[in-house]
Structures are given as structure tokens and as C-alpha cells.
Amino acid sequence: MPTRLGSKHKYALAASLLAGLIGTGVAPAVAQQSPPDFSANNAGWVAVGTEWTPLPGSPPPVTQDPAHRYVPNNRGEQPTFRVADINNPNLTQFAKDALKKANEDVFAGKPMWSRSARCWATGVPAFLLTPAQPMFFVQTPTQVRMIAQHDNDVRRIYLNVPHSANPKPSWYGESVGHYEGDTLVIDTVGLNDKTFIDNFRTPHSEKLHVVERLRLVEGGKFLEAEVLIDDPAVFLKPLHVTKRSRRVEATLAEWRCAAGEMNNPFTAGADPLPTAEKAEF
């Protein structure tokens, strides 16, 4: 009959066996963590604020010129348009010149609505800064789709594959991704130069390279994006920033941006609405 061990002896024996396994290079089995589910229970994600927050050690992102106060909507005051601080020490002369031109348009009275408000594709990484309307996820074993309800823009992230040798520049570039535990890592290249880094209209070149790390925080109440933005034509050093979106319960609605903007009486002189170069059918 086997000898009955006391609890103290059981713990000692277990510790001895574990030490033996580690000593022989055999680790105990650990349950593999499932990828995060960004779409459970009709989850949509609404941007908290519309600017980047720098992480420790990062150069500063472009911010409002302190000489010109920015007033957003719904503050009980006359709203204003953004004016970029072109004294940002991390900007190249190319970037400063482009922002100076945007500032001059504001001072001249041009309605500088955000590009998303005028129905243009936002590109990467500014896709994460689109305000007011939610963003949704569709996740499969081979692909993740990020869908902005605003004009139903779609980003496609192909999982566990390498980048193409020479991706053709496009509005949302070529995104490949993989999961690292509770985080979706997205690497994007092949972006055209027709979009902006932020809502101040910081430009970028086709050399732009963006790495996003998306994960759920605070019990799934927020989606946190840690973003590395590298473009030597614009930044002296890469930006390392973060952005949060709050969870809302919603389902994707069809939204036709241009249908509303064509009847907006406050857009005289603003950026034109995008039009197709040729008919689709």
C-alpha cells in the first residue's frame, strides 16, 4: 500500500520534481494565450481625443502653436481650426514648409476641415485619429480587417506573411501582422504621400513605415495603440506615440460621407470632395 504523504512532504516532492524538470531542460506545459478579441459583444471603438500622446523617450509629435488657441466643437465657443507649431525640433525643413503652408491657409480663412470630414481616406497611422464615429474589427485566422464607420473605410492586415518585395504605394499601404500574446502587431509600408500623420496635416513621404501594437486595457474598456512612426523625410527621429479608443456597443452602419458633404453649407473654399478618375461601371 502506498505511503500517505503529509501536505508539507507533498509540496517538497512537487518542488523537487519541478526542479528536476527544469534541470533536465523539460519545462512544464503552459497554456497558450488566445489572441485578443477586438469585436466581442458588438464592440466598436471611438477615438479618445484626436492627437498623439508621446511615450517616454520619444520626440514630441506636432502640437498646437501656443500663440493660437485651439477651440474644438461643443465647447460653447466659436470653434477654430488647428495651427501647427512649426518650431517642433524633430521636424525636417520639408515638414516645416508643408505645415507653414497649412497654417497660412488657416490664417487666410480657408475652412481647414479634417481630411476625414471631407471624405478622404485618412491613411496610416491617422486612421486611429478619426473622431466621433466608431471603428470595428473583423478577425479571421489569416486576416484582420479594421473598418471605420465614417465612409466605411477598410484596412486589411494579412497575418503571418512577409511584405511584398515592392508594394505599390496606396492609400492604406500594405499591412502585415501577427499576434504576440495579447497584442496585435501591425507593420505597414507602401503608403502613398497623399495622407497626413495627424490632424495638423503633418505630411509624409512614400518612405513612411508604421508599426502599431494594439491591445485591450482596463478590462477591455479601452483599445490602446502604441505606434512607431518612421519617415526620414519628415522626422529627424522616429515618433513613438500612443492613442486610446473607448469601447462602445454598436453595430456597423452604412455611411456615405459625400452624400452629406455635398449639402454642407459651411464648406465653401474647403478641400474638394474626392472623385473617381474613371467610372467603376
C-alpha positions in Angstrom: 0.0 0.0 0.0 1.4 3.4 -0.9 2.5 5.7 1.9 0.3 8.7 2.6 2.3 11.9 2.5 1.6 15.0 4.7 1.0 18.3 3.0 4.5 19.5 3.8 6.0 16.5 2.1 3.7 16.8 -0.9 4.9 20.4 -1.5 8.5 19.4 -1.1 8.1 16.5 -3.6 6.4 18.8 -6.1 9.1 21.3 -5.8 11.7 18.6 -6.3 10.0 17.3 -9.4 9.7 20.8 -10.9 13.4 21.5 -10.2 14.3 18.2 -11.8 12.3 19.0 -15.0 13.9 22.4 -15.3 17.3 20.9 -14.6 16.9 18.5 -17.5 15.6 21.2 -19.9 12.0 20.0 -19.8 9.6 22.8 -18.9 6.1 22.2 -17.7 3.3 22.8 -20.2 1.9 26.3 -20.2 -1.5 27.1 -21.8 -1.1 29.1 -24.9 -2.7 32.5 -24.7 -5.5 33.2 -27.2 -5.3 36.2 -29.5 -7.3 39.3 -28.3 -10.9 39.6 -29.5 -11.4 43.2 -30.5 -15.0 42.6 -31.7 -16.7 40.6 -28.9 -20.2 41.7 -27.9 -20.7 44.2 -30.7 -17.7 46.2 -29.7 -16.9 49.4 -31.6 -14.0 51.8 -30.7 -14.3 55.6 -30.6 -11.1 57.6 -30.5 -10.4 59.5 -27.2 -9.1 62.8 -28.4 -7.6 63.4 -31.9 -3.9 63.9 -31.2 -0.9 61.6 -30.5 0.5 61.3 -26.9 4.3 60.8 -26.9 5.7 57.8 -25.0 8.7 58.3 -22.7 11.9 58.8 -24.7 10.0 59.9 -27.9 10.5 63.2 -29.6 7.3 65.3 -29.4 4.6 65.0 -32.0 3.3 68.1 -33.7 1.0 70.1 -31.4 -1.0 73.3 -31.4 1.0 76.6 -31.8 0.9 78.1 -28.3 0.4 81.5 -29.9 -3.0 80.4 -31.3 -5.6 78.9 -29.1 -7.5 75.9 -30.5 -11.2 75.6 -29.7 -12.8 72.3 -30.7 -16.5 71.8 -31.3 -19.0 71.5 -28.4 -17.2 73.9 -26.1 -19.8 76.7 -26.1 -17.3 78.9 -28.0 -16.6 79.7 -31.6 -14.6 76.7 -32.9 -11.2 77.3 -34.6 -9.0 75.3 -36.9 -5.7 73.8 -35.8 -2.5 75.8 -36.2 0.7 73.6 -36.1 3.7 74.6 -34.0 6.4 74.6 -36.7 9.1 75.1 -34.0 8.9 71.4 -33.2 12.6 70.4 -33.0 12.0 67.0 -34.6 10.7 68.2 -38.0 12.7 68.4 -41.2 12.5 71.5 -43.3 10.3 69.7 -45.8 7.8 69.1 -42.9 8.0 72.6 -41.6 7.4 74.1 -45.1 4.3 72.0 -45.5 2.9 72.9 -42.1 3.6 76.5 -42.7 1.5 76.4 -45.8 -1.3 74.7 -44.0 -1.1 77.4 -41.2 -1.2 80.2 -43.9 -4.4 78.6 -45.3 -6.0 78.8 -41.8 -5.0 82.5 -41.4 -6.3 83.2 -44.9 -9.8 82.0 -43.8 -9.8 78.7 -45.7 -12.0 76.1 -43.9 -9.5 73.5 -42.9 -11.8 70.6 -42.1 -10.0 67.4 -41.3 -9.4 65.1 -44.4 -11.8 62.5 -43.0 -14.6 65.2 -42.7 -14.1 65.9 -46.4 -14.4 62.2 -47.2 -10.8 61.5 -48.0 -9.0 58.3 -46.9 -7.1 59.0 -43.7 -4.2 56.6 -44.3 -1.9 55.1 -41.7 -1.5 55.9 -38.8 -4.1 58.7 -38.9 -6.8 56.1 -39.3 -6.7 55.8 -35.5 -7.4 59.5 -35.0 -10.8 59.7 -36.8 -13.2 61.2 -34.2 -16.9 60.7 -33.3 -17.7 57.5 -35.2 -16.6 54.0 -34.2 -14.1 51.7 -35.7 -14.8 47.9 -35.9 -12.7 44.7 -36.3 -13.3 41.5 -38.2 -10.7 38.8 -37.3 -10.0 35.6 -39.1 -7.1 33.2 -38.9 -5.5 34.8 -42.0 -6.6 38.4 -42.0 -7.8 41.2 -39.8 -10.0 44.0 -41.2 -10.3 47.4 -39.5 -13.4 49.2 -40.6 -14.0 52.9 -39.9 -17.8 53.6 -39.9 -17.0 57.0 -41.3 -17.3 56.4 -45.0 -16.8 52.7 -44.3 -13.0 52.9 -45.0 -11.3 49.5 -44.7 -7.8 48.5 -43.7 -6.6 44.9 -44.4 -3.9 43.3 -42.3 -2.6 39.9 -43.6 -1.4 37.6 -40.8 1.8 35.7 -40.6 3.1 36.6 -44.1 6.1 38.8 -45.2 5.8 42.0 -47.0 5.8 42.0 -50.8 9.2 42.8 -52.4 8.0 46.1 -53.9 4.5 47.0 -52.7 2.8 49.7 -54.9 2.0 52.8 -52.9 -1.6 53.1 -51.9 -3.9 54.9 -49.5 -3.6 52.4 -46.7 -0.4 50.7 -47.8 0.5 47.1 -47.3 -0.1 45.8 -43.7 1.1 42.5 -42.4 0.6 41.4 -38.8 0.9 38.8 -36.2 -0.2 38.2 -32.6 2.2 38.5 -29.6 0.2 37.2 -26.7 -2.5 39.8 -26.0 -1.2 42.2 -28.7 -1.8 42.5 -32.4 1.3 43.8 -34.1 0.8 45.5 -37.5 3.7 46.5 -39.8 2.7 48.9 -42.7 4.7 50.1 -45.7 3.8 51.1 -49.2 1.8 54.2 -48.3 1.3 56.9 -50.9 2.1 60.5 -49.9 -1.5 61.9 -50.2 -2.4 61.5 -46.5 -1.2 63.0 -43.2 0.4 61.8 -40.0 -2.1 63.8 -37.8 -4.9 66.3 -37.8 -2.4 69.2 -38.1 -1.7 68.0 -41.7 1.9 66.8 -40.9 3.0 65.4 -44.3 4.8 62.2 -45.0 6.7 60.6 -47.9 6.4 57.2 -49.5 9.2 56.1 -47.2 6.8 56.1 -44.2 7.0 53.0 -42.1 4.5 52.4 -39.3 4.4 49.7 -36.6 1.3 49.5 -34.4 0.8 47.4 -31.3 -2.9 47.1 -30.4 -4.2 45.6 -27.1 -7.1 45.8 -24.8 -6.6 47.5 -21.4 -8.6 48.3 -18.3 -10.6 45.1 -18.6 -11.4 45.7 -22.2 -12.9 49.2 -21.7 -10.2 50.7 -23.9 -8.2 49.8 -27.0 -4.6 51.0 -26.7 -2.4 51.6 -29.7 1.3 52.0 -29.3 2.6 53.4 -32.6 6.1 53.8 -34.0 6.2 56.3 -36.9 9.4 56.4 -39.0 9.9 58.7 -42.0 13.3 60.3 -42.5 11.8 62.8 -44.9 9.7 64.3 -42.1 11.1 63.4 -38.7 14.7 63.6 -37.6 14.0 60.7 -35.2 11.1 58.3 -35.3 8.0 59.1 -33.2 6.9 56.7 -30.5 3.3 57.6 -29.5 0.2 56.2 -28.1 -3.6 56.6 -28.7 -6.6 55.2 -26.9 -10.1 54.4 -28.1 -13.0 53.7 -25.8 -15.3 50.7 -26.2 -18.9 51.3 -27.3 -21.6 48.8 -28.0 -22.5 49.3 -31.6 -23.0 47.6 -35.0 -21.5 48.9 -38.2 -23.8 51.3 -40.1 -23.6 52.3 -43.7 -22.3 55.8 -44.0 -21.9 57.8 -47.3 -19.8 60.8 -46.4 -20.1 62.6 -49.7 -23.9 62.5 -49.6 -23.8 64.7 -46.6 -20.9 66.9 -47.5 -22.4 67.9 -50.9 -25.2 69.6 -48.9 -23.0 71.1 -46.2 -23.3 74.9 -46.4 -20.1 75.6 -44.5 -17.6 74.1 -46.9 -17.1 76.9 -49.4 -13.4 77.1 -50.3 -12.6 73.8 -48.4 -10.7 70.8 -49.9 -12.7 69.3 -52.8 -14.5 66.0 -52.3 -12.6 63.1 -53.8 -13.9 61.8 -57.1 -13.1 58.7 -59.0 -10.8 59.1 -62.0 -13.0 56.7 -64.1 -16.4 55.2 -63.7 -16.5 51.8 -61.9 -19.4 50.6 -64.0 
